[in-house]
Amino acid sequence: MNQRVCKNVLRTGNEMVDLPDDVVIEFFSRLNYQDRANFSETCSSWRLLGRSQNFWHSLDLRMHKFNMNVANRLASRCTGLRKVQFCGIESANALIYLRARDLKEINGEYCSDMSDDMLILIASNHKALEILQLGPDTFERITSDAIKEVAACCSKLKILRLSGIRNVNGVAIESLARNCPKLTEISFVDCLNIDMKTLGNVLSLQFLSVAGSLNINWLLALEYLNMLPHLKCLDVSRTDIAPDALTSFLSTSKNLLIFCALNCPAIDNSPSLVKHKNIKGGLLITLSTNIFRGVCSLFAETTMEERNVFSSWRNLEIKEQGLNEIMIWLEWILSYSLFRFAVRHQTGLNSFWLSQGVALLLSFAQSSQEEVQERAVDALATFAVVNNETASIDSALAKAVSQKGGILLLLNLTKSWREGLQCKSAMAIKNLLLDFGVRKVVEEVGGIHVLVNLARSANRWIAERAAGCLWNLSAGEMDKDAYAGLVQVLVDVISKWTTHANGVADGVLNCAAGTLANLAANNRCSMLIVEVGGLTALLRLARRSRYIQKQVARTIANLASHGDRNFCNTAVGDEIGAVEALVQLLHSPCNGVRKEAVVAVSNLCFYARNREAIAAAGGVEALAFLAHSCASAPHEDHDLQEMVARALRKFTVSEAHSILIGARGGIASLLKLAQSVAKDVHERAAEALWALSFCPINAIQIAHSGGLGFVAICCTLSMSKVVQFLSALTLTYIYDERMDEFCRARASSVDDLKSRIDAFRFLAMKSIDDFIFAYSDPPLLSSVATSSSPALLTQVAESAHILEAGHLRCSGSEIERLTVMLRNSSNELKTCAAFALLQFTFPGNQHALHHASLLNNTRARAAVRAGAVAATAPVQSKIFAKIVLRNLEHHQEKTLR
């Protein structure tokens, strides 16, 4: 190339910058085809340069949409195209429209629907082809007929690599032998049938791989291959080759330098072949041999470090041509086998991965061969993953990658100008970040900054992988304050990709929203999300896919979880459309979305204003309907059931909402949920029923739904102490004087139900009495009745205390009702009311101070004091009331201190 200078190429300020041709060519060659085309249309100078054939020798189409229309637009620039890489069947169909007649190399992946006709069409339009590579798919629709025609059309073919062909017959191979005199390398990997006899006729063959192929008679096959005069290297990895066939071949082979037999069970289990072994100056490679040492032995220069042998070879200034070809092939077939082990999650290879497999992958990830490098990175992305669905990873393998410098290497590869490598490297980091140790390493080496820059990519695949890395990085118990800088970037990413149609950028949006959801659990980050407009950006996603909706709801749930620790809960309620969007998500057909929406609604209820807004938007009805559907579902989702019962409980603080729940069938649904075998569901539903029963109309509904018997049974037979307690309280609400007053006021409409309730009274009272007795010690109570010793009172309190009830919170109305109940004519109700007040004021309980403050008015204290000395009250009731008074004194003293 001459050193003519391209004028007027770049401008900085008012000065023109002149760049040499080689700099301009390098700059253009590192752009994807879309950016090259766009740059060439910016001005006349760029247009002239952009159409130069120097910039269109190679095209990597894998990361972009490539179809017939795109191909036609690029065709005028591609007359000198030499190499093309594509992905997918649509790209394969469009390939001929580039009209690149002098194309030398075609590399296609993930186009398993390719047919004979399409492959023949591609071959007939590119007769100068020297390298054809299709894989790693299974090509069910490609037959030997197509291979025969490829050979007939492409006489200059040097390398043919195909995977997953059902049948490679003798006619196809004979055509290759006859028409392609320069054919030095064939790879028929993972094929079902190969005519090995005819392969012996391809006399130009130097490199052959039949890795993973089946139905081969190895004794005969190797006899035919021994007839090839120039065969240097043979790969039979992942096949059923037997030790005797291998031994026979090695003893008679004249020219073979490399025999690769990775993961061949019969070879691996053969004692005579497990050690490194020379083949007349060559090399045998198995899982048990030291691959680095063996490769090192190929070089006359023995000062190379074994583990650096591949990088040392790449850095040699002068390379011996024959050995160089062998090393290129060796990198290719080894990386391919390791890739296959990884994506198929081959079992029993952990020892191999730890001893040398990881080191090999990291070495190949630095290869100058693009396919080798990307395949190694692909393997790093998958080999340590134990289960994709549960997002679990083998920590030992992840640690090995980290300890050998793999994390820093992968982070550096994300800075590559090649978009495919960027994307694959980000995917590898994303998966490895499932391990806590890797997260720490990424933080320590400044990986957050690298991934943030990557998330800004204009390529949606790269942006998605980078956002996925940030999502995994932000998970777990890491210090999320350090991630505050991510918030603005993630909001920008969401705003940028929201403009695309549904489905186009859902992967990016899902990962970005998922990361924000993780960060929203942190106090500082949650405030930043609101401050920079993150909530507004998220709500624009509320009608996207169910995966995105789930992350939107989860983010709002976490924002609202901070209660009064910051302003986020009220900010969500104030955000236009936020409450309405959440209520709509409660109706989602997806369980995951519903769960997160229920949690969000439940958290927002921390403030009465939000609760009222949710109810006004139809949230109560939505929850009642959801309770019915999940209580009736054939396949129980206990998590959802517990969440719905918990959310309904939050609305019972309002009488109007409580009545609405009952009117919408919530009582019957909660009774079903309360019968669940799942402890959390059982307890949450019982708590909601207790709170709902405070309203007499709901108590009537419990009776109408046949729930009296179930509630009575739960008083003594439930396995949960807190459910026993709540069931006894529910019965006290149903049978106290307020209920009687309600029924008298509506005698004509509730007569039948009142009769049913009255008929059940005896059993209800006995159930309450039995429940109280279970927490009473008669001898101890007798001693307290005569002495009132503080120590004895403490013993009674501790024996009666239900630790599991410590989270329960009562309203002022509920506390007042219990104090009034201390004067009830029923001894059972008196005692249960005193027992309940003991629980609610017990020191150390979550809301004990709140309950004590509600009891501190004169009338309430007087009621408790009267209950403690009432002559007609049961002993338990009086003693429990005394303990309540002592609890109130304790809280008062604590407050004064």
Secondary structure by P-SEA (a helix, b strand, c coil): ccccccccccccccbbbbbcaaaaaaaaaaccaaaaaaaaaccaaaaaaaaccccccccccccccccaaaaaaaccccccccbbbbccaaaaaaccccccccccbbbbcccccccaaaaaaaaaacccccbbbbcccccccccaaaaaaaaaccccccbbbbcccccccaaaaaaaacccccccbbbbccccccaaaaaaacccccbbbbccccccaaaaaaaaaaacccccbbbbccccccaaaaaaaaaccccccbbbbccccccccccccccccccccccccccccaaaaaaaaccccccccccaaaaaaaacccccaaaaaaaaaaaaaaaaaaaaaaaaccccaaaaaaacaaaaaaaaaacccaaaaaaaaaaaacccccccccccccaaaaaaaaaaaaaaaaaaaaacccaaaaaaaaaaaaaacccaaaaaaaaaaaaaaaaaaaaacccaaaaaaaaaaaaaaacccccccccccaaaaaaaaaaaaccccccccaaaaaaaaaaaaaaaacaaaaaaaaaaaaaaaaaaaccccaaaaaaaaaaaaaaaccccccaaaaaaaaccaaaaaaaaaaacccaaaaaaaaaaaaaacccaaaaaaaaaaaaaaaaaaaaaaaaaccccaaaaaaaaaaaaaaacccaaaaaaaaaaaaaaaaaaaaacccaaaaaaaaaaaaaaaccaaaaaaaaaacaaaaaaaaccccccaaaaaaaaaaaaaaccaaaaaaaaaaccccaaaaaaaaaaaaaaaaaaaaaaaaaccaaaaaaaaacccaaaaaaaaaaacccccccccccaaaaaaaaaacccccaaaaaaaaaaaaaaacccccaaaaaaaaaccaaaaaaaaaaaccccccaaaaaaaaaaaaaaaaaaaaaac
